[in-house]
Amino acid sequence: MDSRAVVSAIGRGWQRLSSSATLRGISVIASGAVAAQLVIILASPLLTRLYTPEEFGFLAVFSALLNTLVVVSSLRYGVATPLATSDRSGVAIVLLCLSLLVVFSLCLLGAVALFGEGFAALVNAPENAVWLYLLPLAILLAGAFEIFRGWAIRTRAFSDIAKAKFQQSVAMTLVQLGGFRFGVAALLVGQVVGRFSGSLRLVRPFSRARRRQSPPLAVAELLDEAREYRRFPLYSTWGTLLNVSGRQFPAIFFAALADPAIAGLYALAQRILATPLSFVSDAISSVFTSIASRAATPGRLRHAVESFNMALCLLASVPILALMVCGADAFAIIFGENWRTAGVFAAIMAPWIYLVFVSTPLMVVFSVRARDAELSWFQLALAVLRVAVLFAGWYLGDAVLAVALFSGVSAVAYLAMTMRLHCLAGSTALHTFRPIVGSFCLAAVVLSPMVLQRIGRVGGDAGMIVAIGVALLFALGYYGWIASRLSTMTGRTA
């Protein structure tokens, strides 16, 4: 593959991409996500040299609480915003969510006052107890962001979501870099400032829509929507809480049973591995939710699931395989030798993160098919298994083994959930495996120069630089081909 072929493939892909409404939606959100992630990724080598693993460890605990609690802060009613039958109903759902969010944040403030010091001592960071008072504010802002994002998805305001994501990352990173002398406080305040910046961007379009409602919405209408979509708090809330807490639990677990430094190593691995993919996943999820909620026939939903699943597999396979091959060395070089163990964690976690990436944007199929209870049972079983294997690994005295068991159980569960959602969409479980196998075969070809050099150790460091350069050239052609392929696969879903 020479440079002209690469440029030609990218050009054809971009031309076709611009002709598909569906892919334009994905590309708008994804472009903001990529820009946001570039900010975080470029700042990470500086942050790991400005902050200690212990400080990152408490940030990991704080973030785990934030990411877990925010999913229940409005009882998952926000999922119904794109599904509402009219804009008036959608506005009512948003107002309902905001009301629940405020009540939840006030209750959490009381809980921090009562139990904050005890929790800080539990995770071996009693000196940081006072900073837990930032948690209710962070929940309020993060919850508001998700609520208003639901409205933006409903109105297909994808550019607003992209700008909000970028704005969020820039604000967070600037505070964390500029305030490093304040230690863990700057890391936490950066989280809060970033959430505020993102929410501020998305609130304006909703405010305009609310003012257009005539007559003004009454409390009775909010209660009507609460009854109409009660399946979300009854089923989806607890299932999602179990799922998210299962992912976030290791950070708290390592901090409590070992020390915050181990939690910091795990958090960096998860941040570098999962965060870039999750932002792209969110971009695709926003567009897929918009399509799935309007799928009038089973055939259209099946086509959307199969097409998006294939696209997700193709996008993630190359970076995931690269981390599996050289994660430890890459982390040591980029972030410093103190963070090599984080690279080991990343390599072990890679298959699980891959399956999360390819399945999470499609989970709305369970809600579209009114199978939220079924998804909750899946997530309950996964949460129980995750806790069990973490304790088993730590009982054997090996943090790496604990992460390996946790990742393995999680990967199997997400594979099973992906197979089930294919069946609910009218496809077959077999369609789950074809894109996975195919995408990793292609990724192996793209990364073959690096793999071969690593096996043969030809040319030393200079040989590795050449191998990386050739692999990057292959990757450019690969992603140019994907752009062309995606426009063909999803053009009919526009």
VEXDREN-531052 format. One line per 10 residues: their letters; for each residue x, z, y negated of C-alpha. Coordinates in Angstrom, 1 decimal, always signed. Example, Ala and Ser with C-alpha at 12.3 -4.5 7.8 and 13.67 -1.06 7.14 Angstrom:
! VEXDREN-531052
AS> +12.3,+7.8,+4.5 | +13.7,+7.1,+1.1
***
This chain:
! VEXDREN-531052
MDSRAVVSAI> +0.0,+0.0,+0.0 | +1.8,-1.1,-3.2 | +1.1,+0.0,-6.8 | -1.1,-3.1,-7.5 | -3.3,-2.4,-4.6 | -3.7,+1.2,-5.7 | -4.6,+0.1,-9.3 | -7.0,-2.5,-7.9 | -8.7,+0.0,-5.6 | -9.1,+2.5,-8.5
GRGWQRLSSS> -10.5,-0.1,-10.8 | -13.1,-1.4,-8.3 | -14.1,+2.2,-7.6 | -14.6,+3.0,-11.2 | -16.5,-0.1,-11.9 | -19.0,+0.6,-9.1 | -19.1,+4.3,-10.0 | -20.4,+3.5,-13.5 | -23.3,+1.5,-12.1 | -24.8,+4.3,-10.0
ATLRGISVIA> -26.9,+6.9,-11.8 | -26.3,+9.4,-9.0 | -22.6,+9.1,-9.2 | -22.6,+9.1,-12.9 | -24.2,+12.6,-12.7 | -21.6,+13.7,-10.2 | -18.7,+12.2,-12.2 | -19.9,+13.8,-15.5 | -20.0,+17.3,-14.0 | -17.0,+16.8,-11.8
SGAVAAQLVI> -14.9,+15.6,-14.8 | -15.7,+18.8,-16.6 | -14.9,+20.8,-13.4 | -11.6,+19.0,-12.9 | -10.6,+19.6,-16.5 | -11.6,+23.3,-16.2 | -9.6,+23.6,-13.0 | -6.5,+22.0,-14.5 | -6.5,+24.7,-17.1 | -6.7,+27.4,-14.5
ILASPLLTRL> -4.2,+25.8,-12.1 | -1.6,+25.1,-14.9 | -2.0,+28.7,-16.1 | -1.7,+30.3,-12.7 | +2.1,+30.1,-12.3 | +2.4,+31.9,-15.7 | -0.2,+34.5,-14.8 | +1.5,+35.4,-11.6 | +4.7,+36.1,-13.5 | +2.9,+38.1,-16.2
YTPEEFGFLA> +0.8,+40.2,-13.9 | +1.6,+42.1,-10.8 | -0.1,+41.7,-7.4 | -1.6,+45.2,-8.0 | -3.2,+44.0,-11.3 | -4.6,+40.9,-9.6 | -5.8,+43.2,-6.9 | -8.1,+45.1,-9.2 | -9.3,+41.8,-10.8 | -10.1,+40.7,-7.2
VFSALLNTLV> -12.2,+43.9,-6.7 | -14.0,+43.4,-10.0 | -14.6,+39.7,-9.3 | -15.9,+40.6,-5.8 | -18.5,+43.0,-7.3 | -19.4,+40.5,-10.0 | -19.9,+37.5,-7.7 | -21.8,+39.6,-5.2 | -24.2,+41.4,-7.5 | -25.0,+38.3,-9.7
VVSSLRYGVA> -26.8,+36.6,-6.8 | -29.4,+39.3,-6.8 | -29.6,+39.9,-10.6 | -32.7,+37.7,-10.9 | -33.8,+37.9,-7.3 | -32.9,+34.2,-6.8 | -35.9,+33.0,-8.8 | -33.5,+30.6,-10.6 | -33.4,+28.4,-7.5 | -37.0,+27.5,-8.3
TPLATSDRSG> -36.3,+26.2,-11.8 | -35.5,+22.6,-10.6 | -38.4,+22.8,-8.1 | -41.1,+23.7,-10.6 | -44.0,+21.3,-10.9 | -43.9,+21.1,-14.7 | -41.6,+21.9,-17.6 | -43.9,+24.7,-18.6 | -43.6,+26.3,-15.2 | -39.8,+25.8,-15.4
VAIVLLCLSL> -39.6,+27.6,-18.7 | -41.7,+30.4,-17.3 | -39.4,+30.8,-14.4 | -36.3,+31.0,-16.7 | -38.0,+33.7,-18.8 | -38.9,+35.6,-15.6 | -35.3,+35.4,-14.5 | -33.9,+36.6,-17.8 | -36.3,+39.6,-17.8 | -35.2,+40.6,-14.3
LVVFSLCLLG> -31.5,+40.1,-15.3 | -31.7,+42.5,-18.2 | -33.4,+45.2,-16.1 | -30.8,+44.8,-13.4 | -27.9,+45.0,-15.8 | -29.3,+48.2,-17.3 | -29.7,+49.8,-13.9 | -26.1,+48.7,-13.0 | -24.8,+50.4,-16.2 | -26.4,+53.7,-14.9
AVALFGEGFA> -24.8,+53.2,-11.5 | -21.4,+52.7,-13.0 | -21.8,+55.9,-15.1 | -22.7,+57.9,-11.9 | -20.4,+56.3,-9.3 | -17.7,+54.4,-11.2 | -14.9,+56.9,-10.9 | -15.6,+57.5,-7.2 | -15.5,+53.7,-6.5 | -12.2,+53.3,-8.4
ALVNAPENAV> -10.7,+56.0,-6.4 | -12.0,+54.4,-3.2 | -10.1,+51.2,-4.0 | -6.9,+53.1,-4.9 | -7.2,+52.3,-8.6 | -8.5,+55.5,-10.2 | -6.7,+54.7,-13.5 | -8.9,+51.6,-13.9 | -12.3,+53.4,-13.6 | -13.1,+53.0,-17.3
WLYLLPLAIL> -12.9,+49.2,-17.0 | -15.8,+49.1,-14.6 | -18.1,+49.5,-17.6 | -17.4,+45.8,-18.3 | -19.2,+45.0,-15.0 | -22.8,+45.2,-16.3 | -21.9,+43.0,-19.3 | -20.2,+40.5,-17.1 | -23.3,+40.4,-14.8 | -25.6,+39.9,-17.7
LAGAFEIFRG> -23.5,+36.9,-19.0 | -22.8,+35.4,-15.5 | -26.5,+35.7,-14.6 | -27.5,+34.0,-17.8 | -25.1,+31.2,-17.1 | -26.6,+30.5,-13.7 | -30.2,+30.7,-15.0 | -29.5,+28.3,-17.8 | -27.6,+26.0,-15.4 | -30.8,+25.8,-13.4
WAIRTRAFSD> -32.6,+24.5,-16.4 | -29.8,+22.0,-17.1 | -30.1,+20.7,-13.5 | -33.8,+20.3,-13.9 | -33.4,+18.2,-17.1 | -30.3,+16.4,-15.7 | -28.2,+17.6,-18.6 | -25.1,+17.2,-16.5 | -22.8,+16.8,-19.5 | -23.8,+20.2,-20.8
IAKAKFQQSV> -22.9,+21.8,-17.5 | -19.5,+20.0,-17.5 | -18.7,+21.2,-21.1 | -19.8,+24.7,-20.3 | -17.6,+24.9,-17.2 | -14.6,+23.7,-19.2 | -15.3,+26.0,-22.1 | -15.6,+28.9,-19.7 | -12.2,+28.3,-18.2 | -10.4,+27.7,-21.5
AMTLVQLGGF> -11.7,+30.9,-23.0 | -10.9,+33.0,-19.9 | -7.4,+31.6,-19.6 | -6.5,+32.1,-23.3 | -7.5,+35.7,-23.2 | -5.6,+36.4,-20.0 | -2.5,+34.7,-21.2 | -2.6,+36.1,-24.7 | -3.4,+39.7,-23.7 | -0.9,+40.2,-20.8
RFGVAALLVG> +0.6,+43.2,-22.5 | -2.7,+45.0,-21.9 | -2.4,+44.6,-18.1 | -5.5,+44.6,-16.0 | -7.7,+45.0,-19.1 | -6.9,+41.5,-20.3 | -7.7,+40.0,-16.9 | -11.1,+41.6,-16.9 | -11.9,+40.9,-20.6 | -11.0,+37.3,-19.9
QVVGRFSGSL> -13.7,+37.2,-17.3 | -16.3,+38.5,-19.7 | -15.3,+36.2,-22.6 | -15.3,+33.2,-20.3 | -18.8,+34.0,-19.0 | -20.1,+34.4,-22.6 | -18.6,+31.1,-23.7 | -20.2,+29.2,-20.9 | -23.6,+30.8,-21.4 | -23.6,+30.1,-25.1
RLVRPFSRAR> -23.2,+26.3,-24.4 | -26.2,+26.2,-22.0 | -28.7,+28.4,-23.9 | -29.4,+25.9,-26.7 | -31.1,+23.1,-24.7 | -33.4,+25.7,-23.1 | -34.2,+27.3,-26.5 | -35.4,+23.9,-27.8 | -37.6,+23.4,-24.7 | -39.1,+26.9,-25.0
RRQSPPLAVA> -40.1,+26.2,-28.7 | -41.9,+23.1,-27.6 | -44.3,+25.1,-25.4 | -47.8,+25.3,-26.9 | -49.4,+27.7,-26.7 | -46.6,+30.2,-26.2 | -46.1,+31.5,-22.7 | -47.9,+34.6,-21.7 | -46.7,+37.4,-19.4 | -49.5,+36.4,-16.9
ELLDEAREYR> -47.9,+33.0,-16.5 | -44.5,+34.6,-15.6 | -46.3,+36.7,-13.0 | -48.0,+33.6,-11.6 | -44.7,+31.9,-11.1 | -43.3,+35.1,-9.5 | -46.1,+35.0,-6.9 | -45.8,+31.3,-6.4 | -42.1,+31.5,-5.5 | -42.0,+34.9,-4.0
RFPLYSTWGT> -40.2,+33.5,-0.9 | -37.0,+33.5,-2.9 | -36.8,+37.3,-3.5 | -38.3,+38.0,+0.0 | -35.9,+35.8,+1.9 | -33.3,+33.8,-0.1 | -32.0,+36.8,-2.1 | -31.0,+38.9,+0.8 | -29.6,+36.0,+2.8 | -27.5,+34.8,-0.1
LLNVSGRQFP> -26.4,+38.4,-0.8 | -25.2,+38.8,+2.7 | -23.4,+35.4,+2.6 | -21.7,+36.1,-0.7 | -20.8,+39.7,+0.1 | -19.3,+38.5,+3.4 | -17.0,+36.2,+1.5 | -16.1,+38.8,-1.2 | -15.8,+41.8,+1.1 | -12.1,+41.2,+2.1
AIFFAALADP> -10.8,+41.9,-1.4 | -12.6,+45.3,-1.5 | -11.6,+46.0,+2.1 | -7.9,+45.3,+1.5 | -7.9,+47.4,-1.7 | -9.6,+50.4,+0.0 | -7.8,+50.4,+3.3 | -4.4,+49.3,+2.2 | -3.6,+48.9,-1.4 | -4.5,+46.6,-4.4
AIAGLYALAQ> -1.4,+44.5,-3.9 | -2.7,+43.1,-0.6 | -6.0,+42.4,-2.3 | -4.1,+40.6,-5.0 | -2.3,+38.4,-2.6 | -5.6,+37.5,-0.8 | -7.3,+36.9,-4.2 | -4.6,+34.5,-5.4 | -4.9,+32.5,-2.1 | -8.7,+32.4,-2.5
RILATPLSFV> -8.5,+31.5,-6.2 | -6.1,+28.6,-5.7 | -7.8,+27.4,-2.5 | -11.5,+27.9,-3.2 | -11.9,+27.7,-7.0 | -11.0,+24.0,-7.6 | -13.1,+22.9,-4.6 | -16.0,+25.2,-5.6 | -16.2,+23.7,-9.1 | -16.3,+20.1,-7.6
SDAISSVFTS> -18.8,+21.5,-5.1 | -21.0,+22.9,-7.9 | -20.9,+19.5,-9.6 | -22.1,+17.7,-6.5 | -24.6,+20.5,-5.7 | -26.2,+20.1,-9.1 | -26.9,+16.4,-8.5 | -27.9,+16.9,-4.9 | -30.4,+19.6,-5.8 | -31.9,+17.3,-8.3
IASRAATPGR> -32.3,+14.6,-5.7 | -33.4,+16.8,-2.8 | -36.1,+18.5,-4.9 | -37.6,+15.0,-5.6 | -37.2,+13.5,-2.2 | -40.7,+12.2,-1.5 | -40.0,+11.1,+2.1 | -38.0,+12.6,+5.0 | -36.0,+9.4,+5.2 | -34.7,+9.7,+1.7
LRHAVESFNM> -33.7,+13.3,+2.2 | -31.9,+12.4,+5.5 | -30.0,+9.6,+3.7 | -29.0,+11.9,+0.8 | -27.7,+14.6,+3.2 | -25.7,+12.2,+5.3 | -24.3,+10.4,+2.3 | -23.3,+13.6,+0.3 | -21.9,+15.2,+3.5 | -19.6,+12.2,+4.1
ALCLLASVPI> -18.5,+12.3,+0.4 | -17.7,+16.0,+0.5 | -15.7,+15.6,+3.7 | -13.7,+12.8,+2.3 | -13.0,+14.6,-1.0 | -11.7,+17.8,+0.6 | -9.7,+16.7,+3.6 | -6.4,+15.8,+1.9 | -5.8,+19.0,-0.2 | -7.0,+21.1,+2.7
LALMVCGADA> -4.7,+19.5,+5.2 | -1.8,+19.7,+2.7 | -2.3,+23.4,+2.4 | -2.4,+23.9,+6.1 | +1.0,+22.1,+6.4 | +3.0,+23.6,+3.6 | +0.9,+26.3,+2.0 | +3.5,+29.2,+2.2 | +6.4,+27.2,+0.8 | +4.2,+25.7,-2.0
FAIIFGENWR> +3.0,+29.2,-3.1 | +6.6,+30.6,-3.1 | +7.9,+27.7,-5.2 | +5.0,+27.6,-7.7 | +4.0,+31.2,-8.1 | +7.2,+33.0,-7.1 | +8.6,+34.4,-3.9 | +6.5,+37.6,-4.2 | +3.4,+35.4,-3.6 | +4.6,+33.7,-0.4
TAGVFAAIMA> +2.2,+35.8,+1.7 | -0.7,+34.4,-0.4 | +0.4,+31.0,+0.8 | +0.2,+32.1,+4.4 | -3.3,+33.4,+3.7 | -4.3,+30.1,+2.1 | -3.1,+28.1,+5.1 | -5.1,+30.3,+7.4 | -8.2,+30.2,+5.2 | -8.1,+26.4,+4.7
PWIYLVFVST> -10.5,+25.3,+7.5 | -13.1,+27.9,+6.5 | -12.9,+26.8,+2.8 | -13.2,+23.2,+3.9 | -16.5,+23.9,+5.8 | -17.8,+26.0,+2.9 | -17.1,+23.1,+0.5 | -18.8,+20.4,+2.7 | -21.9,+22.5,+3.4 | -22.7,+24.7,+0.4
PLMVVFSVRA> -24.0,+22.0,-1.9 | -26.5,+21.0,+0.9 | -27.9,+24.4,+1.6 | -30.8,+23.7,-0.8 | -32.3,+21.8,+2.2 | -33.3,+25.1,+3.7 | -35.3,+25.9,+0.5 | -36.8,+22.3,+0.3 | -38.0,+22.7,+3.9 | -39.2,+26.3,+3.2
RDAELSWFQL> -36.8,+27.7,+5.7 | -35.2,+30.4,+3.5 | -35.9,+33.1,+6.2 | -34.0,+31.1,+8.8 | -31.0,+30.8,+6.4 | -31.1,+34.6,+5.8 | -30.9,+35.3,+9.5 | -27.8,+33.0,+9.7 | -26.2,+34.9,+6.9 | -27.1,+38.3,+8.3
ALAVLRVAVL> -25.4,+37.5,+11.5 | -22.3,+36.1,+9.7 | -22.0,+39.2,+7.5 | -22.1,+41.6,+10.5 | -19.5,+39.5,+12.3 | -17.2,+39.3,+9.3 | -17.2,+43.1,+8.8 | -16.5,+43.6,+12.5 | -13.6,+41.2,+12.7 | -12.0,+42.6,+9.5
FAGWYLGDAV> -12.0,+46.1,+10.9 | -10.7,+44.8,+14.3 | -7.8,+43.0,+12.6 | -6.9,+45.9,+10.4 | -7.2,+48.3,+13.4 | -4.5,+46.2,+15.1 | -2.4,+46.8,+12.0 | -2.0,+43.1,+10.8 | -3.5,+41.9,+7.6 | -2.7,+38.3,+8.5
LAVALFSGVS> -4.6,+38.7,+11.8 | -7.6,+40.2,+9.9 | -7.7,+37.1,+7.6 | -7.4,+34.8,+10.5 | -10.3,+36.4,+12.4 | -12.4,+36.5,+9.3 | -11.7,+32.8,+8.5 | -12.3,+31.7,+12.1 | -15.7,+33.5,+12.4 | -16.7,+32.1,+9.0
AVAYLAMTMR> -15.7,+28.6,+9.9 | -17.8,+28.6,+13.1 | -20.8,+30.0,+11.3 | -20.7,+27.4,+8.5 | -20.3,+24.6,+11.0 | -23.5,+25.9,+12.8 | -25.4,+26.1,+9.5 | -24.3,+22.5,+8.6 | -25.5,+21.3,+11.9 | -28.9,+23.0,+11.4
LHCLAGSTAL> -29.4,+21.6,+7.9 | -28.8,+18.1,+9.2 | -31.5,+18.6,+11.7 | -33.9,+19.9,+9.0 | -33.2,+16.8,+7.0 | -34.2,+14.6,+9.9 | -30.7,+13.7,+10.9 | -28.9,+15.0,+14.1 | -26.2,+17.6,+14.7 | -23.8,+14.8,+15.7
HTFRPIVGSF> -23.7,+13.6,+12.1 | -21.9,+16.9,+11.2 | -18.8,+16.0,+13.2 | -18.3,+12.3,+12.5 | -17.3,+12.7,+8.8 | -15.2,+15.8,+9.6 | -13.1,+14.0,+12.2 | -12.9,+10.8,+10.3 | -11.9,+12.5,+7.0 | -9.1,+14.4,+8.7
CLAAVVLSPM> -7.8,+11.3,+10.4 | -7.6,+9.6,+7.0 | -6.0,+12.7,+5.5 | -3.3,+12.7,+8.2 | -2.4,+9.1,+7.3 | -2.3,+9.9,+3.6 | +0.0,+12.9,+4.1 | +2.1,+11.4,+6.9 | +5.2,+11.0,+4.8 | +5.2,+14.8,+4.1
VLQRIGRVGG> +4.4,+15.7,+7.7 | +7.1,+13.5,+9.1 | +9.7,+14.7,+6.6 | +8.8,+18.4,+7.3 | +9.2,+17.8,+11.1 | +12.5,+15.8,+10.8 | +13.9,+17.6,+7.8 | +15.4,+14.2,+6.7 | +17.2,+14.2,+3.4 | +16.7,+17.9,+2.6
DAGMIVAIGV> +15.1,+18.7,-0.8 | +15.6,+15.1,-2.0 | +13.9,+13.7,+1.0 | +10.9,+16.0,+0.5 | +10.6,+14.9,-3.2 | +10.6,+11.2,-2.0 | +8.0,+12.1,+0.7 | +5.8,+13.8,-1.8 | +6.0,+10.8,-4.2 | +5.0,+8.4,-1.4
ALLFALGYYG> +2.1,+10.7,-0.3 | +0.9,+10.9,-3.9 | +0.9,+7.1,-4.0 | -1.2,+7.0,-0.8 | -3.5,+9.7,-2.2 | -4.2,+7.6,-5.3 | -5.2,+4.6,-3.2 | -7.3,+6.9,-0.9 | -9.3,+8.4,-3.8 | -9.7,+5.0,-5.4
WIASRLSTMT> -11.2,+3.8,-2.1 | -13.4,+6.9,-2.0 | -14.8,+6.0,-5.4 | -15.7,+2.6,-4.2 | -17.1,+4.0,-0.9 | -19.3,+6.6,-2.6 | -21.0,+4.1,-4.9 | -22.0,+2.1,-1.9 | -23.2,+5.2,+0.1 | -25.3,+6.8,-2.6
GRTA> -26.5,+4.0,-4.7 | -29.9,+4.1,-3.0 | -30.3,+7.8,-3.9 | -30.3,+7.2,-7.7
***
